[in-house]
Amino acid sequence: MQVYTPDKLNDLMAESDYVVAALPHTDKTEKLVSSEAISHMKKTAVFINIGRGQTVDEEALVKGELLLVCTL
């Protein structure tokens, strides 16, 4: 198992087939999943957000070309 710190988010996104975000909304997590992070994802990746919407740049997520995106 690999553990990533927030400064390595782009590496995590590039290596993952599935990303599940379960973040609380705080000043530090506001749009933590940014357009830059999303751009590093594989085109075959699946992104699942079960946290607060403000933690993800949803506009960038919609523009991305991922296999599947789920937000709850």
Secondary structure per residue as TSV (DSSP state, phi and psi in degrees):
chain	resnum	aa	ss	phi	psi
A	1	M	-	360.0	136.4
A	2	Q	-	-106.2	135.8
A	3	V	-	-110.5	131.3
A	4	Y	-	-115.1	137.8
A	5	T	-	-88.4	161.0
A	6	P	G	-54.3	-31.4
A	7	D	G	-71.5	-9.7
A	8	K	G	-108.5	18.8
A	9	L	H	-57.5	-41.3
A	10	N	H	-62.2	-37.1
A	11	D	H	-64.6	-44.5
A	12	L	H	-58.9	-46.9
A	13	M	H	-62.0	-39.7
A	14	A	H	-69.1	-30.4
A	15	E	H	-93.2	-13.6
A	16	S	-	-93.3	140.2
A	17	D	S	-87.4	-30.6
A	18	Y	E	-131.2	135.1
A	19	V	E	-126.4	124.1
A	20	V	E	-115.4	118.0
A	21	A	E	-100.7	123.9
A	22	A	-	-131.7	58.7
A	23	L	-	-98.4	142.6
A	24	P	-	-78.7	158.9
A	25	H	-	-88.8	114.2
A	26	T	-	-137.1	174.5
A	27	D	T	-59.3	-35.9
A	28	K	T	-77.2	-23.2
A	29	T	T	-101.8	-3.6
A	30	E	T	-54.6	116.5
A	31	K	T	50.0	36.8
A	32	L	-	-58.6	-39.6
A	33	V	B	-85.4	86.5
A	34	S	-	-90.0	174.1
A	35	S	H	-61.1	-35.4
A	36	E	H	-63.8	-46.6
A	37	A	H	-61.7	-43.8
A	38	I	H	-63.0	-36.7
A	39	S	H	-65.4	-20.0
A	40	H	T	-84.1	-9.7
A	41	M	S	-72.4	149.6
A	42	K	-	-64.4	148.0
A	43	K	T	-67.7	-17.4
A	44	T	T	-97.6	5.8
A	45	A	-	-74.8	156.4
A	46	V	E	-115.7	128.4
A	47	F	E	-114.4	126.5
A	48	I	E	-124.5	123.0
A	49	N	E	-111.5	114.9
A	50	I	-	-113.9	9.2
A	51	G	S	-97.9	-159.6
A	52	R	-	-77.8	139.4
A	53	G	G	-59.7	-30.2
A	54	Q	G	-68.6	-10.0
A	55	T	G	-84.7	-11.1
A	56	V	B	-121.5	135.8
A	57	D	-	-77.2	88.1
A	58	E	H	-64.8	-32.0
A	59	E	H	-62.7	-43.9
A	60	A	H	-66.2	-35.1
A	61	L	H	-63.6	-41.3
A	62	V	H	-66.1	-37.0
A	63	K	H	-75.8	-19.6
A	64	G	S	-67.2	165.1
A	65	E	-	-115.2	55.7
A	66	L	-	-86.5	158.1
A	67	L	S	-62.0	-45.0
A	68	L	E	-152.1	137.9
A	69	V	E	-129.1	128.2
A	70	C	E	-128.5	128.5
A	71	T	E	-127.8	136.8
A	72	L	-	-112.6	360.0
